Amino acid sequence: MNGSFGTAINCIDGRAQLPVIEWVKFNGSVQFVDLITEPGADGVLSRGQTGKTEQIYTRLNTSVQAHSPSLIAVCGHADCVGNPVPNEEHHRDIEEASAMVSDWFPAVRVVGLFVNDFGSVDKICDTSEGIDDLKSYL
C-alpha cells in the first residue's frame, strides 16, 4: 500500500483517536496515520518509564523505517485515566515527550497535541518553524 504517512503516539482511550487522526491527516497532508498507543502515553514518555518508553521507541522506529512519516504527533487528552493529571500538566508532559521524540528522530517534524474537554485538538508545540496551521481543530 503506497501513500503518505504520519505517526501518532497516543493514549489507548478511544475518545482521543479520531480527533488526532483527523488533525494529523489535515495538518500533515498525509493519507494514513500509524498509531502507537499506550495508556497515558504523554506521561509515560515525560517520566521516562524505561520499559514502556523503550517499547514506544521500538514501535516508532518501525513506523519511521517502514513509512517515513512526515509528521510525528505526541498526544495527551483531558480526563485521562492512564495519566490522571490536570490539563496544564498534560501540556508540560506533551512538551517534554515531544522534545524526547524530536531527539530520537530530529529529521522528522514533531508536534505535541492535546485533545481537550470538548474533543477538539490543541497544538501544544511544534518542532517546525514558520509553519502556519491551525492551533485548534474540531
Summary of the structure (lengths in Angstrom):
residues: 138
radius of gyration: 13.3
end to end distance: 28.8
largest distance: 40.1
contacts: 472
relative contact order: 0.21
helix: 42%
strand: 25%
